[in-house]
Amino acid sequence: MRVVLVGPQLEENLALGYLKASLDRAGHSCSIEAFNTAAKVPRIARAILRGRPDLVGFSLVAQRRYPEFQRLAETLRRAGFSGHLTAGGHFASLRAEEILRDTS
């Protein structure tokens, strides 16, 4: 399975690093896309679409970044991405119902 993990990388993101290592060890192809600012949405969407992953995982730990991740998810869907999108992290765990309701 091809996986792309997306999240902030202002400093090392241990959560994404551990997930990548586990996926690599299990024989999956995994990459990490640094998502530090909203301006990166077009570039990250293009990279994801080029890589044709089966799954995209969002590291959604902060409420203030939620609209940016929504925009990325919607950009991917509008561009035809039909793979699985999933979100983890503090905010995603606490607001799962809201995320599922509000994100296309």
C-alpha positions as CSV (number, residue, x, y, z in Angstrom):
1,M,0.0,0.0,0.0
2,R,1.2,3.5,-0.8
3,V,0.7,6.0,2.1
4,V,1.3,9.8,2.4
5,L,1.3,11.3,5.9
6,V,0.7,15.1,6.0
7,G,1.4,17.2,9.0
8,P,3.4,20.0,10.5
9,Q,7.2,19.6,10.4
10,L,8.3,22.9,12.0
11,E,10.5,20.7,14.2
12,E,10.7,16.9,14.0
13,N,7.2,15.4,14.1
14,L,7.8,12.2,16.1
15,A,4.2,11.0,15.7
16,L,4.6,11.0,11.9
17,G,8.1,9.6,12.1
18,Y,6.9,6.6,14.2
19,L,4.0,6.0,11.9
20,K,6.2,6.1,8.8
21,A,8.7,3.7,10.4
22,S,6.0,1.3,11.3
23,L,4.5,1.4,7.8
24,D,7.9,1.0,6.2
25,R,8.7,-2.0,8.4
26,A,5.3,-3.6,7.5
27,G,6.3,-3.4,3.8
28,H,4.3,-0.3,2.8
29,S,5.6,2.6,0.8
30,C,5.3,5.7,2.9
31,S,6.3,9.4,2.6
32,I,5.7,12.5,4.7
33,E,4.6,15.8,3.3
34,A,5.4,18.8,5.5
35,F,2.3,21.0,5.9
36,N,3.5,24.1,7.8
37,T,1.4,26.8,6.2
38,A,-1.9,27.1,4.3
39,A,0.0,28.4,1.3
40,K,1.4,24.8,0.8
41,V,-2.1,23.4,0.0
42,P,-1.6,23.4,-3.9
43,R,1.9,22.0,-3.7
44,I,1.0,19.2,-1.3
45,A,-2.1,18.3,-3.3
46,R,0.0,18.1,-6.5
47,A,2.6,15.9,-4.7
48,I,-0.1,13.6,-3.3
49,L,-1.9,13.3,-6.7
50,R,1.4,12.5,-8.4
51,G,2.2,9.8,-6.0
52,R,-1.2,8.1,-6.3
53,P,-1.3,6.8,-2.7
54,D,-4.0,4.5,-1.4
55,L,-4.2,6.4,1.8
56,V,-3.5,9.9,3.0
57,G,-3.2,10.5,6.7
58,F,-3.5,13.9,8.2
59,S,-1.9,14.8,11.5
60,L,-4.6,17.1,12.8
61,V,-3.4,18.2,16.3
62,A,-4.5,21.8,16.4
63,Q,-7.9,23.3,16.0
64,R,-6.6,26.5,14.4
65,R,-5.2,24.4,11.5
66,Y,-8.5,22.5,10.8
67,P,-9.6,24.8,8.0
68,E,-6.3,24.3,6.2
69,F,-6.6,20.5,6.4
70,Q,-10.3,20.8,5.2
71,R,-9.1,22.8,2.2
72,L,-6.5,20.2,1.4
73,A,-9.0,17.4,1.6
74,E,-11.5,19.2,-0.6
75,T,-8.7,20.1,-3.1
76,L,-7.8,16.5,-3.3
77,R,-11.4,15.3,-3.8
78,R,-12.1,18.0,-6.5
79,A,-8.9,16.9,-8.3
80,G,-10.3,13.3,-8.4
81,F,-8.5,11.6,-5.5
82,S,-10.6,8.7,-4.5
83,G,-8.3,7.1,-2.0
84,H,-8.8,6.9,1.7
85,L,-8.4,10.1,3.8
86,T,-7.9,9.7,7.5
87,A,-7.1,12.1,10.4
88,G,-5.4,11.5,13.7
89,G,-4.1,13.7,16.4
90,H,-5.5,15.6,19.4
91,F,-8.1,17.6,17.5
92,A,-9.2,14.8,15.2
93,S,-9.7,12.5,18.2
94,L,-11.7,15.0,20.2
95,R,-13.8,16.4,17.2
96,A,-14.2,13.4,15.0
97,E,-17.9,13.9,14.5
98,E,-17.5,17.5,13.5
99,I,-14.7,16.6,11.0
100,L,-16.8,13.9,9.4
101,R,-19.8,16.2,9.2
102,D,-18.0,19.2,7.8
103,T,-15.4,17.8,5.5
104,S,-16.2,16.6,2.0
